Each structure stands twice: as C-alpha cells, then as structure tokens.
Amino acid sequence: MHAILSIVMLACCALGIWNPLREGVIKNLSQWGPMALMLVGMADMTVGPGIIPGVVWGFLLLLTSPLPLVLLPKDRRGGMEIHRSMSILAMFAILVTTLSPASSGSLHQAHAHSGLGGVNLVLAVALAVAVIAYSVIVAVRPSGRRGHRRQAFEPVEALSSAGALGAMILMAV
C-alpha cells in the first residue's frame, strides 16, 4: 500500500509542476523550482536511496515555501502562488512530523512513517486537510485577479496538490 501511495504522491507532484513550468523555465523558476525540489526530496525519501537526510529535505522545503510569493511582484500574485506556498508548507509539516528518529548507528534519518506522531501529526494533518480544501476551492473558482486569464491547467495543478497531500496523509496515519 505504501508503494502505491508513494507512486500517487510522486505522480501528483510531477503533474503539479507542469503548469508553472510550461509558462517559462527561466521566467517562472520561483514557481516551479520549489515544487521540483519537493518532488526530488519526496522521491529521495520514498523510493530512492535516501541520499539526503529527511530533516535536511524538511529544512529545504521550509526555506523554499515562501519563494512562489516573495519572488513575484505583488501585482502578479494570485491564488496559485499562495496555493503553491501553502502546499509546500503542508508537505513540510507532514514530512517533519513523520520522520523517524535516527538510531545511534545510522548516518541519517530516512523517510519513514512511524515517527514523532502525537499532537504534532494531528496539527500537520489538519494543515494538510485545510490546504486540500483550499486546493478544491482554487480548482473550481474563477481567477481571483483582475485582468488575469486563468490558465487551463490551474485546476489540474490545484487538484494534483490535493492528491499528493491526500496520499501523504494516508501514509502518515
């Protein structure tokens, strides 16, 4: 079951990167870059060899989560940029609350879903559920900015984030 959920999570994340990436590789780096980092981190921790410790991936996600907002001029910001930042933050929260403590003999922590749990996990899942609800709202509502034409793939991107978060929640509980 974990393997299937990992595949769903990675596929949804990869699908979500497509919308900002197709708008311009260099021009939109602040939009797709943090999401690509998140995809690589999730792949490393779930299906890869775990080259980088999970706590480092969590730290990188936390650092990059505001980039979709702060590197874009205020007049260009809209619901999708907020959505991208919130999605990365929710994935960070689930990640850090599900890291298993490293044993004394291990070099680093791997992504395992038996970790810290408790109240922290409940709060992380609550944040993820709120972002999932926001994703659905973003997917069904018209564009929030005046003069901004909604891109055809924005609903797909929003729902892909909801799918990735949903898979992470199922893996965490």
C-alpha beads as a LAMMPS data file, in Angstrom:
LAMMPS data file: protein, C-alpha beads

173 atoms
172 bonds

1 atom types
1 bond types

-500.0 500.0 xlo xhi
-500.0 500.0 ylo yhi
-500.0 500.0 zlo zhi

Masses

1 110.0

Atoms # bond

1 1 1 0.000 0.000 0.000
2 1 1 2.870 2.340 0.838
3 1 1 4.352 1.807 -2.634
4 1 1 1.052 2.662 -4.346
5 1 1 0.596 5.786 -2.221
6 1 1 4.190 6.817 -2.951
7 1 1 3.589 6.476 -6.687
8 1 1 0.360 8.503 -6.443
9 1 1 2.111 11.180 -4.379
10 1 1 5.032 11.465 -6.792
11 1 1 2.803 11.413 -9.889
12 1 1 0.554 14.143 -8.477
13 1 1 3.549 16.269 -7.546
14 1 1 5.083 15.848 -11.005
15 1 1 1.772 16.768 -12.621
16 1 1 1.546 19.892 -10.449
17 1 1 4.905 21.152 -11.655
18 1 1 3.764 21.108 -15.274
19 1 1 1.596 24.261 -15.154
20 1 1 4.223 26.739 -13.898
21 1 1 6.966 25.001 -15.886
22 1 1 5.155 25.358 -19.196
23 1 1 4.768 29.109 -18.586
24 1 1 8.529 29.520 -18.857
25 1 1 11.523 27.690 -17.464
26 1 1 13.608 30.736 -16.570
27 1 1 10.795 33.247 -16.148
28 1 1 8.885 31.055 -13.708
29 1 1 11.736 29.470 -11.742
30 1 1 10.355 30.843 -8.468
31 1 1 7.106 28.964 -9.158
32 1 1 8.257 25.551 -10.362
33 1 1 11.680 25.440 -8.667
34 1 1 10.481 24.869 -5.084
35 1 1 7.951 22.329 -6.332
36 1 1 10.668 20.464 -8.257
37 1 1 12.830 20.447 -5.133
38 1 1 9.881 18.998 -3.236
39 1 1 9.444 16.272 -5.875
40 1 1 13.121 15.324 -5.749
41 1 1 13.025 15.242 -1.955
42 1 1 9.938 13.047 -1.877
43 1 1 11.456 10.697 -4.445
44 1 1 14.701 10.500 -2.468
45 1 1 12.900 9.701 0.772
46 1 1 10.266 7.281 -0.500
47 1 1 11.638 5.333 -3.454
48 1 1 15.251 6.453 -3.627
49 1 1 18.270 5.577 -1.577
50 1 1 17.742 8.355 0.955
51 1 1 20.918 10.192 -0.013
52 1 1 19.992 13.369 1.871
53 1 1 18.590 13.119 5.425
54 1 1 14.864 13.784 5.754
55 1 1 15.467 16.625 8.179
56 1 1 17.563 18.410 5.520
57 1 1 14.789 17.957 2.949
58 1 1 12.354 19.382 5.509
59 1 1 14.610 22.370 6.106
60 1 1 14.920 22.984 2.351
61 1 1 11.133 22.810 1.939
62 1 1 10.652 25.270 4.777
63 1 1 13.164 27.680 3.232
64 1 1 11.685 27.468 -0.263
65 1 1 7.987 27.549 0.689
66 1 1 7.688 31.372 0.543
67 1 1 9.555 31.707 -2.770
68 1 1 6.478 31.463 -5.035
69 1 1 5.176 34.577 -3.251
70 1 1 8.200 36.680 -2.392
71 1 1 9.987 36.396 -5.742
72 1 1 6.942 37.520 -7.707
73 1 1 5.849 41.159 -7.895
74 1 1 2.694 41.896 -5.874
75 1 1 0.703 42.797 -8.963
76 1 1 1.328 39.319 -10.434
77 1 1 0.472 37.328 -7.298
78 1 1 -2.755 35.411 -7.166
79 1 1 -4.368 32.297 -5.818
80 1 1 -1.969 29.857 -7.453
81 1 1 1.137 31.404 -5.908
82 1 1 -0.457 31.290 -2.465
83 1 1 -1.580 27.743 -3.190
84 1 1 1.956 26.659 -4.151
85 1 1 3.445 28.118 -0.974
86 1 1 0.761 26.571 1.225
87 1 1 1.156 23.162 -0.448
88 1 1 4.897 23.129 0.124
89 1 1 4.390 24.192 3.748
90 1 1 1.795 21.446 4.351
91 1 1 4.097 18.830 2.827
92 1 1 6.909 20.117 5.046
93 1 1 4.674 19.749 8.114
94 1 1 3.729 16.166 7.307
95 1 1 7.321 15.327 6.440
96 1 1 8.863 16.565 9.678
97 1 1 6.192 15.016 11.878
98 1 1 6.619 11.600 10.278
99 1 1 10.411 11.421 10.347
100 1 1 11.591 8.512 12.436
101 1 1 14.293 9.200 14.983
102 1 1 17.704 8.122 13.739
103 1 1 19.239 5.212 15.557
104 1 1 22.619 5.719 17.111
105 1 1 24.260 3.622 14.389
106 1 1 22.704 5.319 11.387
107 1 1 24.254 8.152 9.463
108 1 1 20.972 9.944 8.787
109 1 1 17.246 9.688 9.072
110 1 1 15.265 8.097 6.299
111 1 1 11.678 8.988 5.498
112 1 1 9.643 6.529 7.491
113 1 1 6.094 6.956 8.683
114 1 1 6.380 5.808 12.252
115 1 1 7.928 8.871 13.770
116 1 1 7.095 11.665 16.123
117 1 1 3.310 11.473 15.779
118 1 1 1.053 12.685 18.580
119 1 1 -0.294 16.211 18.584
120 1 1 2.247 17.382 16.020
121 1 1 0.976 14.881 13.478
122 1 1 -2.631 15.881 14.161
123 1 1 -1.739 19.532 13.523
124 1 1 0.189 18.647 10.351
125 1 1 -2.734 16.584 9.043
126 1 1 -5.138 19.415 9.923
127 1 1 -2.985 21.843 7.935
128 1 1 -2.860 19.405 5.008
129 1 1 -6.654 18.959 5.087
130 1 1 -7.071 22.752 5.066
131 1 1 -4.740 23.014 2.058
132 1 1 -6.673 20.220 0.321
133 1 1 -9.888 22.191 0.868
134 1 1 -8.179 25.326 -0.450
135 1 1 -6.972 23.315 -3.465
136 1 1 -10.522 22.321 -4.301
137 1 1 -11.662 25.945 -3.971
138 1 1 -8.830 27.124 -6.240
139 1 1 -9.715 24.421 -8.772
140 1 1 -13.402 25.348 -9.046
141 1 1 -13.385 29.136 -8.720
142 1 1 -12.694 31.606 -11.497
143 1 1 -9.483 33.639 -11.444
144 1 1 -9.197 35.990 -8.499
145 1 1 -7.146 38.709 -10.182
146 1 1 -8.475 41.362 -12.496
147 1 1 -7.010 41.118 -15.939
148 1 1 -5.622 37.650 -15.196
149 1 1 -6.785 34.972 -17.557
150 1 1 -6.999 31.633 -15.818
151 1 1 -4.611 29.082 -17.280
152 1 1 -6.197 25.841 -18.454
153 1 1 -4.007 23.702 -16.200
154 1 1 -4.525 25.655 -12.949
155 1 1 -7.370 23.385 -11.753
156 1 1 -5.252 20.321 -12.579
157 1 1 -2.322 21.759 -10.627
158 1 1 -4.527 22.531 -7.626
159 1 1 -6.128 19.084 -7.608
160 1 1 -2.756 17.379 -8.063
161 1 1 -1.582 19.057 -4.880
162 1 1 -4.671 17.768 -3.099
163 1 1 -3.891 14.261 -4.390
164 1 1 -0.264 14.396 -3.226
165 1 1 -1.267 15.674 0.202
166 1 1 -4.011 13.062 0.466
167 1 1 -1.500 10.301 -0.291
168 1 1 0.882 11.710 2.311
169 1 1 -1.882 11.806 4.908
170 1 1 -2.771 8.163 4.205
171 1 1 0.892 7.194 4.541
172 1 1 1.221 9.116 7.809
173 1 1 -1.758 7.621 9.602

Bonds

1 1 1 2
2 1 2 3
3 1 3 4
4 1 4 5
5 1 5 6
6 1 6 7
7 1 7 8
8 1 8 9
9 1 9 10
10 1 10 11
11 1 11 12
12 1 12 13
13 1 13 14
14 1 14 15
15 1 15 16
16 1 16 17
17 1 17 18
18 1 18 19
19 1 19 20
20 1 20 21
21 1 21 22
22 1 22 23
23 1 23 24
24 1 24 25
25 1 25 26
26 1 26 27
27 1 27 28
28 1 28 29
29 1 29 30
30 1 30 31
31 1 31 32
32 1 32 33
33 1 33 34
34 1 34 35
35 1 35 36
36 1 36 37
37 1 37 38
38 1 38 39
39 1 39 40
40 1 40 41
41 1 41 42
42 1 42 43
43 1 43 44
44 1 44 45
45 1 45 46
46 1 46 47
47 1 47 48
48 1 48 49
49 1 49 50
50 1 50 51
51 1 51 52
52 1 52 53
53 1 53 54
54 1 54 55
55 1 55 56
56 1 56 57
57 1 57 58
58 1 58 59
59 1 59 60
60 1 60 61
61 1 61 62
62 1 62 63
63 1 63 64
64 1 64 65
65 1 65 66
66 1 66 67
67 1 67 68
68 1 68 69
69 1 69 70
70 1 70 71
71 1 71 72
72 1 72 73
73 1 73 74
74 1 74 75
75 1 75 76
76 1 76 77
77 1 77 78
78 1 78 79
79 1 79 80
80 1 80 81
81 1 81 82
82 1 82 83
83 1 83 84
84 1 84 85
85 1 85 86
86 1 86 87
87 1 87 88
88 1 88 89
89 1 89 90
90 1 90 91
91 1 91 92
92 1 92 93
93 1 93 94
94 1 94 95
95 1 95 96
96 1 96 97
97 1 97 98
98 1 98 99
99 1 99 100
100 1 100 101
101 1 101 102
102 1 102 103
103 1 103 104
104 1 104 105
105 1 105 106
106 1 106 107
107 1 107 108
108 1 108 109
109 1 109 110
110 1 110 111
111 1 111 112
112 1 112 113
113 1 113 114
114 1 114 115
115 1 115 116
116 1 116 117
117 1 117 118
118 1 118 119
119 1 119 120
120 1 120 121
121 1 121 122
122 1 122 123
123 1 123 124
124 1 124 125
125 1 125 126
126 1 126 127
127 1 127 128
128 1 128 129
129 1 129 130
130 1 130 131
131 1 131 132
132 1 132 133
133 1 133 134
134 1 134 135
135 1 135 136
136 1 136 137
137 1 137 138
138 1 138 139
139 1 139 140
140 1 140 141
141 1 141 142
142 1 142 143
143 1 143 144
144 1 144 145
145 1 145 146
146 1 146 147
147 1 147 148
148 1 148 149
149 1 149 150
150 1 150 151
151 1 151 152
152 1 152 153
153 1 153 154
154 1 154 155
155 1 155 156
156 1 156 157
157 1 157 158
158 1 158 159
159 1 159 160
160 1 160 161
161 1 161 162
162 1 162 163
163 1 163 164
164 1 164 165
165 1 165 166
166 1 166 167
167 1 167 168
168 1 168 169
169 1 169 170
170 1 170 171
171 1 171 172
172 1 172 173
